[in-house]
Amino acid sequence: MSTSSATPGTNQSWGGRFSEPTDAFVERFTASVDFDRRLALQDIQGSIAHATMLARVGVLTDAERDAIVAGLTEIRGEIERGEFQWSVKLEDVHMNIEARLTDKIGITGKKLHTGRSRNDQVATDIRLFLRDEIDVVEAELKRLREGLIELAAREADTIMPGFTHLQTAQPVTFGHHLLAWHEMLARDHERLLDCRRRVNVMPLGAAALAGTTYPIDRHVTAELLGFSRPAENSLDAVSDRDFAIEFTSFASILLMHLSRMSEELVLWTSAQFDFIDLPDRFCTGSSIMPQKKNPDVPELVRGKTGRVYGHLMGLLTLMKSQPLAYNKDNQEDKEPLFDTLDTVRDCLKAFADMVPAIEARKASMYEAARRGFSTATDLADYLVRRGVAFRDAHEIVGQSVAFGLREKKDLSEMSLDELRQFSDTIEADVFEVLTLEGSVAARNHIGGTAPDQVRAAAQRARETLTALGREA
């Protein structure tokens, strides 16, 4: 066994240059093993690929490679079984695993780090980890989209009020509204897959910042790890965290969308709206008011949105002043990224479980759509089709609405004579456009509210989602 010239009490990976041990507080302050141990399996995956490549180019012997791979495989088992002993004194996940490997196989374990640095090692680990997690997030996002599409198709005929400024505007269908949510998620899905392509670039081989003098083959390592290509520039490879920022940006936009949906779900479950019912398993009660059924899942998702926004701002601020190449600041990239991943995955799972179980209170929705003169625009369009200028039609309908407010009558409840006092252009066929069913059916174009168009849009969404899965 070789000896080390490192000062006693210093870290064996860098202690040779130091004349005294690190202060105990500084040791704890600078260590990252308490959180970066989440990268352990990816660290072992990268190390096995690195050792395999080193043997292929002749830097390690086949026997050394085999010993390293066998040792790392045993360590992976220890970690998975919860038997691995982590040490803050060894700073991070990389040195903990390397030290354990050396304990197991002797000096050969110290050869594993040949041709690489912890700088390119951690950058590789994070990309491997994020790539794996993106695949999990993508599966949950797809499941949510599928649930939304199926619910929208089932509710294609369910009439509800559409709102602007949270005031009744025009009648729509519940299915049409749900497909609006789906459009948000479809954009999020594209952003996620696009982000994954940029995550899937390999930094390993950049070493500390300038590459290595050993005859490594980075294309071999990239292929072994499933990366699309090696990073082009060693300086950028070790210092780039754009991929983490980009994922957190995706997550922020996604959570913004889920928060908007949550806001509507919270409103719709209230007694004042009574549009939907959520299953009891997604709600809680009150400790003092026995009648309460609180929509806790949507409320929590709405609340967690700000948390993810904060992580995005934190990562942007972390990187904004860093010179090339690696800086210790980058140790702070992992906790916000990890928490963002956990939050997004859990929020998507909650929504993917909950959304298909939403029950529409169709009678309440229909009655709400009848209030607020939601077919007023249809009456204006009717007048325009009969040759009335739109501004004049607008004025006529406004007078009709004012009359309805005084008489407490919806437009569809007025008699023909009552309507004709505002314009003799109005005939008996006006009632075809003043019904809620006639209103939604009249917007029979792509993207419109007609039930057949909603069902067709749901089918297109299914086909697009299927095709996206094939491309991925």
C-alpha positions in Angstrom: 0.0 0.0 0.0 1.4 3.4 -0.9 1.8 6.2 1.6 0.5 9.7 1.4 2.3 12.9 2.2 -0.9 14.7 3.0 -1.0 16.5 6.4 -2.8 14.3 9.0 -6.4 15.3 9.2 -6.7 16.8 5.8 -8.7 15.4 2.9 -6.7 12.8 1.0 -7.9 14.0 -2.4 -6.1 17.4 -2.0 -4.3 17.5 1.4 -0.7 17.3 0.1 -0.4 21.0 -0.4 -1.8 22.0 3.1 0.1 22.4 6.3 -2.8 22.1 8.8 -6.2 20.4 8.9 -9.3 22.1 7.9 -11.2 23.8 10.7 -14.0 21.5 11.9 -16.7 24.1 11.2 -15.3 24.8 7.7 -15.2 21.1 7.1 -19.0 20.9 7.8 -19.7 24.2 6.0 -18.0 23.1 2.8 -19.1 19.5 2.7 -21.9 18.6 0.3 -22.3 14.8 1.0 -25.5 15.4 3.0 -27.3 16.3 -0.2 -25.2 15.2 -3.1 -25.4 11.6 -2.0 -28.5 11.5 -4.1 -26.1 11.4 -7.1 -24.5 8.2 -5.8 -25.9 5.7 -8.3 -25.2 8.1 -11.2 -21.7 8.6 -9.8 -21.1 4.9 -9.9 -22.6 4.6 -13.4 -20.2 7.3 -14.6 -17.2 5.8 -12.9 -17.8 2.4 -14.4 -18.0 3.9 -17.9 -14.9 6.0 -17.2 -12.9 2.9 -16.0 -14.1 0.9 -19.1 -12.9 3.7 -21.4 -9.5 3.9 -19.6 -9.0 0.2 -20.1 -10.0 0.4 -23.8 -7.4 3.1 -24.5 -4.7 1.3 -22.4 -4.5 3.6 -19.4 -5.8 0.8 -17.1 -5.3 -2.9 -17.5 -8.2 -5.2 -18.0 -7.6 -6.6 -14.6 -7.6 -3.2 -13.0 -10.8 -2.3 -14.8 -12.5 -5.5 -13.7 -11.5 -4.9 -10.1 -12.8 -1.4 -10.2 -16.1 -2.4 -11.8 -16.6 -5.3 -9.3 -15.9 -3.0 -6.4 -18.2 -0.3 -7.6 -20.9 -2.8 -8.2 -20.6 -4.0 -4.6 -20.7 -0.4 -3.3 -23.9 0.2 -5.4 -25.5 -2.7 -3.6 -24.4 -1.3 -0.2 -26.0 2.1 -1.1 -29.2 0.5 -2.3 -29.5 -1.6 0.8 -28.8 1.4 3.1 -25.6 -0.1 4.4 -23.1 2.5 3.1 -21.4 4.6 5.7 -21.3 8.3 4.6 -18.6 10.6 6.1 -18.7 14.4 6.1 -14.9 14.3 6.4 -14.7 13.0 2.8 -16.7 16.1 1.7 -18.9 14.7 -1.1 -20.4 11.7 -2.8 -17.4 11.2 -5.1 -14.8 10.9 -2.4 -17.0 8.8 -0.2 -17.4 6.3 -3.0 -13.7 6.4 -4.1 -12.5 5.9 -0.5 -14.8 3.0 0.0 -13.5 1.5 -3.3 -9.9 1.9 -2.2 -10.8 0.2 1.1 -12.2 -2.7 -0.9 -9.7 -3.2 -3.7 -6.6 -1.4 -2.5 -4.4 1.0 -4.6 -6.2 0.1 -7.8 -9.1 2.1 -6.4 -6.9 5.2 -6.5 -6.4 4.8 -10.2 -10.1 5.4 -11.0 -9.7 9.2 -10.9 -7.0 9.2 -13.6 -8.0 11.6 -16.4 -10.8 13.3 -14.7 -11.6 15.8 -12.0 -14.4 16.2 -9.5 -15.4 19.2 -11.6 -16.3 17.2 -14.7 -17.4 14.3 -12.6 -20.1 16.2 -10.7 -21.2 17.9 -13.9 -21.7 14.5 -15.4 -23.4 13.1 -12.4 -25.9 15.9 -12.3 -26.7 15.5 -16.0 -27.2 11.8 -15.6 -29.4 12.3 -12.5 -31.5 15.1 -14.2 -31.9 13.0 -17.4 -33.3 10.1 -15.3 -35.6 12.4 -13.4 -36.8 14.1 -16.5 -38.0 10.8 -17.8 -40.0 10.3 -14.6 -41.5 13.8 -14.8 -42.3 13.3 -18.5 -44.2 10.1 -17.7 -46.3 11.8 -15.1 -46.9 14.8 -17.4 -48.0 12.4 -20.2 -50.4 10.6 -17.7 -51.9 14.0 -16.7 -52.4 14.9 -20.4 -54.1 11.6 -21.1 -56.4 12.1 -18.2 -57.3 15.6 -19.2 -58.0 14.5 -22.8 -60.3 11.7 -21.8 -62.2 13.9 -19.3 -62.6 16.6 -21.9 -64.0 14.1 -24.4 -66.5 12.9 -21.9 -67.6 16.5 -21.0 -67.7 17.8 -24.6 -71.5 18.6 -24.3 -71.4 19.9 -20.7 -72.3 23.6 -20.9 -70.7 26.0 -18.5 -70.1 29.8 -18.5 -66.9 31.1 -19.9 -65.3 34.0 -18.1 -63.3 37.1 -18.7 -62.3 39.2 -15.7 -64.0 36.4 -13.8 -67.3 37.8 -15.1 -69.7 35.6 -17.2 -68.8 36.2 -20.8 -70.0 33.5 -23.2 -71.2 29.9 -22.8 -68.5 27.2 -23.4 -68.4 23.6 -22.6 -66.5 22.0 -19.7 -64.6 19.8 -22.3 -63.5 22.9 -24.2 -62.2 24.5 -20.9 -60.3 21.3 -20.0 -58.7 21.3 -23.4 -57.5 24.8 -22.8 -55.6 23.4 -19.8 -54.3 20.7 -22.0 -52.9 23.2 -24.5 -50.8 24.7 -21.6 -49.5 21.2 -20.7 -48.7 20.4 -24.3 -46.4 23.4 -24.5 -44.8 22.3 -21.3 -44.2 18.8 -22.6 -42.4 20.1 -25.7 -40.3 22.4 -23.5 -39.4 19.4 -21.3 -38.3 17.2 -24.1 -36.3 20.1 -25.7 -34.6 20.6 -22.3 -33.7 16.9 -22.1 -31.8 17.2 -25.4 -29.6 19.8 -24.0 -29.1 17.9 -20.7 -27.9 14.9 -22.7 -24.4 16.3 -23.4 -21.4 14.7 -21.6 -18.9 16.9 -19.7 -16.7 14.0 -18.6 -13.2 14.3 -20.0 -13.1 18.1 -19.5 -11.3 17.3 -16.2 -10.7 20.3 -14.0 -11.1 22.8 -16.9 -8.6 22.1 -19.6 -9.0 18.5 -20.5 -6.4 15.8 -19.8 -3.1 14.7 -21.3 -4.2 11.0 -21.1 -5.3 9.5 -24.5 -9.0 9.3 -23.5 -11.8 8.6 -25.9 -14.7 10.8 -24.9 -17.0 9.3 -27.6 -16.6 5.9 -26.1 -17.6 7.2 -22.6 -20.5 9.2 -24.1 -21.8 6.1 -25.8 -21.5 4.0 -22.7 -23.5 6.5 -20.7 -26.1 7.1 -23.4 -25.2 10.8 -24.0 -25.8 12.2 -27.5 -22.3 13.7 -27.7 -19.4 15.0 -25.6 -19.3 18.6 -24.7 -17.3 20.7 -27.2 -15.4 23.0 -24.8 -13.7 21.9 -21.6 -14.1 25.3 -19.9 -17.8 25.5 -20.6 -18.3 21.8 -19.8 -17.3 22.1 -16.1 -18.9 25.4 -15.4 -22.2 25.2 -17.4 -25.4 25.0 -15.3 -27.7 26.3 -18.0 -29.4 22.9 -18.2 -30.4 23.1 -14.5 -31.7 26.6 -15.0 -33.6 25.5 -18.1 -35.2 22.6 -16.3 -36.2 24.9 -13.4 -37.5 27.4 -15.9 -39.6 24.7 -17.4 -40.8 23.7 -13.9 -41.7 27.3 -13.1 -43.9 27.6 -16.2 -45.5 24.2 -15.6 -46.2 25.1 -12.0 -47.7 28.4 -13.1 -50.0 26.4 -15.3 -50.9 24.0 -12.6 -51.5 26.9 -10.2 -53.9 28.5 -12.7 -55.8 25.2 -12.9 -55.7 25.0 -9.1 -57.2 28.4 -8.7 -60.1 27.4 -10.9 -60.5 24.1 -9.1 -60.6 25.9 -5.7 -63.2 28.3 -7.0 -65.3 25.6 -8.7 -65.5 23.4 -5.6 -66.8 26.3 -3.5 -70.5 26.6 -2.6 -70.7 29.8 -4.5 -69.8 28.1 -7.8 -70.6 24.4 -7.1 -69.3 23.4 -10.6 -67.4 20.3 -9.7 -66.8 17.8 -6.9 -63.4 16.4 -6.0 -63.2 12.9 -4.5 -62.7 12.9 -0.7 -59.3 11.3 -1.0 -57.9 14.6 -2.5 -59.5 16.8 0.2 -59.4 17.3 4.0 -61.7 18.5 6.6 -61.7 21.2 9.3 -60.7 20.6 13.0 -63.6 22.8 14.1 -66.1 23.0 11.3 -67.5 19.6 10.6 -69.2 20.5 7.3 -66.0 21.6 5.6 -64.4 19.8 2.6 -61.2 21.6 1.7 -59.5 21.3 -1.7 -56.1 20.9 -0.2 -54.3 19.3 -3.2 -55.0 22.2 -5.5 -54.2 24.7 -2.8 -50.9 23.1 -2.0 -49.9 23.0 -5.7 -50.8 26.6 -5.9 -48.6 27.3 -2.9 -45.7 25.3 -4.1 -45.5 27.3 -7.3 -43.8 30.2 -5.5 -41.2 27.7 -4.0 -40.2 26.7 -7.6 -40.1 30.3 -8.8 -37.6 31.0 -5.9 -35.4 28.1 -7.0 -35.3 29.5 -10.5 -34.3 33.0 -9.2 -31.7 31.3 -6.9 -30.0 29.4 -9.7 -30.0 32.5 -12.0 -28.4 34.5 -9.3 -26.0 31.8 -8.4 -24.6 31.8 -12.0 -24.8 35.5 -12.9 -21.4 36.6 -11.7 -19.3 33.5 -12.0 -16.1 33.7 -14.1 -15.0 30.6 -16.1 -14.5 27.9 -15.1 -15.6 25.9 -12.0 -16.2 27.8 -8.7 -17.3 26.5 -5.3 -20.5 28.5 -5.7 -21.7 25.7 -7.9 -22.1 23.4 -4.9 -25.3 25.4 -4.3 -26.9 24.2 -7.5 -28.0 20.8 -6.2 -30.4 21.6 -3.4 -32.7 23.9 -5.5 -32.6 21.5 -8.4 -33.4 18.5 -6.2 -36.2 20.3 -4.5 -37.6 21.5 -7.9 -37.6 17.9 -9.2 -39.3 16.6 -6.1 -41.9 19.3 -6.1 -42.7 19.0 -9.8 -42.9 15.2 -9.7 -45.2 15.2 -6.7 -47.5 18.0 -8.1 -47.8 16.2 -11.4 -48.6 12.9 -9.7 -51.3 14.5 -7.5 -52.9 16.1 -10.6 -52.6 13.0 -12.7 -54.4 11.0 -10.0 -57.0 13.7 -9.3 -58.0 15.1 -12.7 -59.6 12.0 -14.1 -61.7 11.7 -10.9 -63.3 15.2 -11.2 -67.1 15.1 -11.3 -68.9 17.9 -13.1 -72.0 19.2 -11.5 -73.7 19.8 -14.8 -76.9 21.3 -13.5 -75.0 24.0 -11.6 -72.8 24.8 -14.5 -75.8 25.1 -16.8 -77.7 27.3 -14.5 -74.6 29.6 -14.0 -74.3 29.9 -17.8 -77.9 31.0 -18.0 -77.1 33.9 -15.7 -75.2 37.0 -16.8 -76.6 37.3 -20.3 -73.9 35.0 -21.7 -75.6 34.9 -25.2 -75.5 38.7 -25.6 -72.7 38.4 -28.2 -74.7 35.8 -30.1 -77.6 38.3 -30.4 -75.2 41.0 -31.6 -73.8 38.5 -34.3 -77.4 37.7 -35.2 -78.2 41.4 -35.9 -74.9 41.8 -37.9 -75.9 38.9 -40.1 -79.1 40.7 -40.8 -77.3 43.8 -42.0 -77.0 45.9 -38.8 -73.6 47.5 -38.3 -71.7 45.9 -35.4 -71.5 49.1 -33.4 -75.3 49.6 -33.7 -75.9 45.9 -32.9 -73.7 46.4 -29.8 -75.9 49.3 -28.7 -79.1 47.4 -29.3 -78.0 44.4 -27.3 -76.7 46.7 -24.5 -80.2 48.2 -24.3 -81.7 44.7 -24.3 -79.5 43.7 -21.4 -80.4 46.8 -19.4 -84.0 45.9 -19.9 -83.3 42.4 -18.7 -81.6 43.6 -15.6 -84.6 45.8 -14.7 -87.1 43.0 -15.4 -84.8 40.2 -14.1 -85.0 38.3 -17.3 -82.3 36.6 -19.4 -82.3 37.3 -23.1 -83.7 33.9 -23.8 -86.6 34.5 -21.4 -87.8 37.7 -23.2 -90.7 37.5 -25.5 -90.3 38.4 -29.2 -92.2 41.7 -28.7 -89.9 42.6 -25.8 -86.8 42.0 -28.0 -88.3 43.8 -31.0 -88.8 47.1 -29.0 -85.0 47.5 -29.5 -84.8 46.5 -33.2 -87.5 45.4 -35.6 -84.8 43.4 -37.4 -85.3 40.7 -34.8 -87.5 37.8 -35.9 -88.7 34.6 -34.3 -85.6 32.6 -35.3 -83.6 34.7 -32.8 -84.3 32.2 -30.1 -82.2 29.6 -31.9 -79.1 31.6 -31.1 -80.2 32.7 -27.6 -80.2 29.2 -26.2 -77.0 28.0 -24.6 -77.0 24.9 -26.8 -77.3 27.0 -29.9 -74.6 29.4 -28.7 -71.9 26.7 -28.2 -72.9 24.8 -31.3 -72.7 27.9 -33.5 -68.9 28.3 -32.9 -68.3 25.3 -35.2 -64.8 25.8 -36.3 -61.4 24.4 -35.3 -60.7 25.6 -31.8 -64.3 26.5 -31.2 -66.8 25.4 -28.6 -69.1 23.2 -30.6 -69.2 19.7 -29.0 -68.2 18.0 -32.2 -65.2 20.3 -32.5 -64.3 19.6 -28.8 -64.4 15.8 -29.5 -62.3 16.3 -32.7 -59.8 18.4 -30.7 -59.5 15.7 -28.1 -58.8 13.1 -30.8 -56.1 15.3 -32.3 -54.6 15.8 -28.9 -54.5 12.0 -28.4 -52.8 11.5 -31.8 -50.2 14.3 -31.1 -49.4 12.8 -27.7 -48.9 9.4 -29.2 -46.6 10.8 -31.9 -44.6 12.7 -29.3 -44.1 9.5 -27.4 -42.7 7.8 -30.5 -40.3 10.7 -31.2 -39.1 10.6 -27.6 
